[in-house]
Structures are given as structure tokens and as C-alpha cells.
Amino acid sequence: MIRKLVLLAGAGFLAKKLFDRSREDKAASSPGHRPTDLSGDRHPDGSSRADEHFRPDPTATVSASDRESLRPVTMPAPHDPPGV
């Protein structure tokens, strides 16, 4: 019985060490990411933009639900009944 407990504790200890080591290997060495498009000899000139269907439409109207979701939560909304 004691032998089983010792073996179980040893296996748990080794498993924790292995998981911690693999987690350290996957951890980023520095915060953020490296901007590969800026690492070349010259800065991109901006002429090569994303496809048009990936760019937002600056002239599009914002729906009422989107405006409501972006409203700062400083006080209850005017349509909320008091005490809610």
C-alpha cells in the first residue's frame, strides 16, 4: 500500500515537471509578436493593401445595437426602469 502511494506521488511529481517544462518551452520569450512585414530592408509603402472585402467601409452606418453596445456604462440606460 505504501509502495503504491510512493510510486503514485513520484509519478505525479515527474508528470508535473514534464508539463511545466513543456509549458516553458511554448511560452513566448518576449511579449507581443515580431512584425515580419517591417523587418525587411525597406518599409512597406502602403500601396499593397488588403483586398477590398477585408477592409471596413468608412461610410457605412452604425446600427443602433452596435451604438448601444459601445456606449460607456456610466449610468443606467435611459430606457431602463429605475431600480433595475
Secondary structure, 3 states (H helix, E strand, C coil): CHHHHHHHHHHHHHHHHHHHHHHHHHCCCCCCCCCHHHCCCCCCCCCCCCCHHHCCCCCCCCCHHHHHHHCCCCCCCCCCCCCC
